[in-house]
Amino acid sequence: MLSLLIRRELRASLRSPHTLLQPVLFFTLTICLFPLASGADNEALARIAPAALWIALLLAALLASEQLFAEDYADGNLSQDRIHLHELWQLLAAKLAAAWLRFTLPLLAVLPLLALMLHIPATKLPAMAALLALGSLPLLLVGTLGAVLTLAQSHSTFLRFLIVVPLYIPVLIIGVTASHDSLLGLAINGHYALLGAFNLFALITIIPFGTLAIRAQGLP
């Protein structure tokens, strides 16, 4: 059932290309602002490159998670799934898996070009890509929790922002520190372990709580 739901979500995203394009375009345009702001100071740009990547990733993940349930809520599909699916957690897991694939893969595809703009050495790209891929999942998980908790709210953007941003801070700190250490040539195995642990903790807490939140919402 889970694999069927993942395929359904991926097919639905192909019918709505904006769900694929908006986060990666937002990520790319946000990164482009940093070279424009720093001018010709390549050393300053290289110093802020880790922060630029992770701030852009955080904001793009917030945008992607906002879209996760919006259409299904508006057209009533979420209500039907809540009625007919006995294991509702599988719906949440399938949406997250599909969202991670359609969010992370395009970002990794444009990363070499963005790394060139930020003066990140090509030898550091594999480590950067691995860190961003690991960090994108907890960002999507936290954003999804915020989206689920504010489904029935008419003006939910600010409320969702208040919910998710404090939970984003640990991932942001770990990601920026790991990226900076990687550029300096330091070992980052401990940072990989911390991001992996945060992924595991987010999965085993947010999926059950998110499922309960969907059941508790007054859906149309």
C-alpha angles and dihedrals in degrees: 000000000000093000090049091052092049091052090048091053093047091050090049090052090053089055089054106046092178090072087062099040105040099065095044092045090048090049092049096046092047091053090048090060093064097062089046091052096046095047116196096340099116094175092055090047092052090051094053095039095098092050091046093053095048097043089051090047091050094051093044091050090051089054093046094049091049089061094048098091102010099097095039090050093048097049097040098248091122091057091051092049090050090053100043104034113081092188099049092172087072090063091053092045092048093049091049093048092049092044092051092051096047092042102043103038096057090046091053089048093058095038096093091057092046091047088055090053091049093046093242111160115249090234089064095052097092092054092046092049092049092049093049092047091050093045097047094066098060090042089055091044093053091044090051091053089053091048093050094047092053100040096115095041116108095210102030105146097090093041091050089049091054091050100048107033096069089050091049094058098081092050091046093051094047093045097048092045092048093048092048092049090048091054089051091052095248125143114269102181090112091055091051088053092049092050090046091051091048089051092052094046092048092049096050094045108033099046094056093041091045091051091051090048092053091051091049096049121102096237124188 
